[in-house]
Amino acid sequence: MKALIFDSVFNSFRGIIAYYKVMDGEIRTGDHVKFVSTDSAYHADEIGILRLEKSPRDVVKTGDVGYIIFGIKNAKGSEGRRYDYTYRPTYYHRR
């Protein structure tokens, strides 16, 4: 999965919320996502698509514009403008 972050906000309760467009593939709740520029990886606590309000989803696919909540409380870890998922825990448990 490849996505381009176009904005982010800090929420004191949830942490950093990144707004992005999925360029290739899909992302699922629970995936581990890596910021390319900082080489930092985080767990996707919640994902969803953007409408007039946030709409949580289990999967966000190519072409969708959505949000992702990592629970990051330090903005330094999310400086990247692009990220990829590093592994999908549920995928490996199914094998």
Residue pairs with C-beta under 8 A, 6 or more apart in sequence:
1 22
1 24
1 25
1 26
1 27
1 31
1 84
1 85
2 22
2 23
2 24
2 25
2 82
2 83
2 84
3 20
3 21
3 22
3 23
3 27
3 82
3 83
3 84
4 20
4 21
4 23
4 81
4 82
5 18
5 19
5 20
5 78
5 80
5 81
5 82
5 83
6 19
6 20
6 21
7 18
7 19
8 16
8 17
8 18
8 19
8 78
9 16
9 17
9 19
10 16
10 17
10 75
11 17
14 45
14 46
14 69
14 71
15 69
15 70
15 71
15 72
15 73
16 69
16 70
16 72
16 73
16 75
16 77
16 78
17 67
17 68
17 69
18 67
18 68
18 70
18 78
19 50
19 65
19 66
19 67
20 65
20 66
20 67
20 68
20 83
21 63
21 64
21 65
21 66
22 60
22 61
22 62
22 63
22 64
22 65
22 66
23 62
24 62
25 61
25 62
25 85
26 59
26 60
26 61
26 62
27 33
27 44
27 47
27 59
27 60
27 68
27 85
28 44
28 47
28 58
28 59
28 88
28 90
29 44
29 45
29 46
29 47
29 57
29 58
30 43
30 44
30 88
30 89
30 90
31 43
31 44
31 85
31 87
31 88
31 89
32 41
32 42
32 43
32 44
32 85
32 86
32 87
32 88
32 89
33 41
33 42
33 43
33 44
33 68
33 70
33 83
33 84
33 85
33 86
34 40
34 41
34 83
34 84
34 85
34 86
35 41
35 42
35 77
35 78
35 79
35 80
35 82
35 83
36 80
36 82
36 83
36 84
37 79
37 80
37 81
37 82
38 76
38 77
38 78
38 79
38 80
40 77
40 78
40 80
41 86
42 70
42 71
42 72
42 77
43 70
43 71
44 68
44 69
44 70
44 85
45 69
45 70
45 71
46 56
46 68
46 69
47 56
47 57
47 58
47 59
47 60
47 66
47 67
47 68
47 69
48 54
48 55
48 56
48 57
48 60
48 66
48 67
49 55
49 57
49 60
49 64
49 65
49 66
49 67
50 65
50 66
50 67
54 67
57 66
60 66
70 78
72 78
